[in-house]
C-alpha cells in the first residue's frame, strides 16, 4: 500500500507490508491497574507486591493518593498507546490490499473490574497472567479474529464460549 511504501508507518509494518498473504493481529493492551484492584483482598498477593515489587514498581501497588494517581497515569498512557495502534493500522490499511491486512483486536481494552478472578494472575508474582488467563485471552482473541470490526468485543468476557468456524469462515479485515 502507499502508506507502507511512503515510509509513514513504523518500520516494522513497512517490512510486513511486503510479505504476501499476511494477516497481522494488532492486539491492544489492557489497563494494568486491574492488577491492583483484583489483588486488594488477596493476602498472598499483597505480601508479594510489598516484598517483590517494592523495588520494581511500588507505584502500581501503593494505596496512597500518589499510587492512585500513578495507576491513572499508567491507564491513560495505555489508552494513548491503544489509540496510536489504531492510527497506525488505519494508515496502513487506507489502501486496500489483496495480500496484506492488519486488524486491531480490542478484546482487552475495556477496564476490567474486580470480578476478574485473582486466579488469572500468576502465583509466581501476582502480576503476570496465569495459564487460566492465557486461555481466556486466547479465546477472546480467537473470537474477535472471527468477527467483523463493527462487532468485535472490547470487553474481557472470559466466560463467553469459543466461536467455532465453519467451512465458510474467514478472518474479516473490515
N, C-alpha and C positions, 0 to 999 in steps of 0.2 A: 504494500500500500504506500501511498505518498508519505504518510506520517512516518512509516518505517524507513524509507529511503531519504527523507528530508532531514533526518537527524534530530527531530523534535522529541521523540520518545526516548526513554532511557536506553543506554547502550545494550543492555541485556535483551530488551524487547526488540531492538533493531535487528539483532542477530537472530532472534527467534522468527522474525517475520520472513526470513529467507528459507526456513525449513518447510518443505511441502507437507501438506496434510497434518498440520499441527493444531491441536486444541489445548489451550493454556487456561487452567483454572487459576484465577487470581483470588485468593482467599483473604477476606477482610478479617481484621483482628477483633478479639473481644476485649471488653474492659477488664483490666487486671484488678480493679478494686473489688470485684466479686470475691476474690480470694479472701480478702479481709472480712467481708461481710459473712461469708459462709463459715469461716473458722472462728468467729467470735465465741461460739458456745462449745468449742472443742478444746478441752484442757490440754490434750496431747499437742494439737496444732499450735495453740497459743504458746506453750512452752518451747516448741520447736522454733517458732518465729522469734521468740525472745532470745534464744540462745544462738541459733544459726544465722538468722538474718540481722542480728544486732549490728554486725559489721558490714553486711552486704546491702541491705535495703530496709533499714529501720523505718524509713519514711512511709513505706507501704503498709506497715502494720501498727503504727503508733495510733493510740486512741486520743491523742491531743488535737487541738484545733489545727495545728500545723500539719499533723498526719492527715486529717480530713482534707485540708487544702491541697496537700501533695497528691492524694488519690484523685481528687477532682482534676488537678492539673494533668495527671497521667491519662485520665479518661478523655480529657479534652484533646490531648496530643494524639491519642488513639483515633478519635473522631476525625481530626485533621488528616492523619495518615490515611485513614479509610477513604476520605474524600479525594485525596491525591491519587489513590489507586484507581478510583472511578474515573478521574480525569484522564489518567494515562490510558486506561482501557478504551475510553470513548475516543481518545485521539487516534489510537492505532486502529480502531475499528471503524473510523469515519468512512474509509473507502472499503467497500465490501470486497472480500476475497473468497475464492472457492477453495483455497488451500491453507488458510490460516484463520484462526479465531481465538480471541482472548475474551473470557467471560468472567465477570465479577460473581463471586459466591459470597453472599452476605449472611450466611447462616448463623453467625455468632455475634452479630453486631448490636442486637438489642440488649440493653442492660439485663443481666441475669439477677434474679432476686434470690432471697435466702432459701427458696425451695430447691436450688441447685444442691444436690447431695454432697456432703463432705467426703463421701466415698469416691467422688470424682477427682479428688486430689490425691497425689501420691503420698504414701505413708513415709516415704524417704524424707520429704521436705515440706509436705503440706502446701505445696505451691504448684508444682508441675502436674499435668494431667495424669491420672491413673489409667490403667487398662480400661476400666469401665468408661471413663471419659473419652478415651481414644475410640472406643467402639461407638459411642453416641455421636461423637464428632464425625466419624466416618459415615454414619447413617445420615446425618443431616447434610453432609456434603454430597453424598450419593443422590439423595432425594432431590436436592437442588440442581444437580447436574442433569437430571431428567425433566426439569421443569423450566418452562419459558420464563424469561426475565420478569415479566409482569406478575408472575405467580410465585416467584421464589420467596422462600421464607427467610426472614431475618431474625427469627425467634429461635432460641436454643431449646427447641422442643425435643428432648431426648426420649420421650415416650411415644412419639409417632412411629408407626410401623414403616419398615422398608418399602419403597416403591419397587415393584417388580417390572422390569422392562418386558416388552413384547417383541416379537419379530420386527415390528414396525417402529420401535422406539429409536430415537436419535438423541444426541446431546444438542439441545437447541442453542443457537448462537444469537438469537434476537432478544 
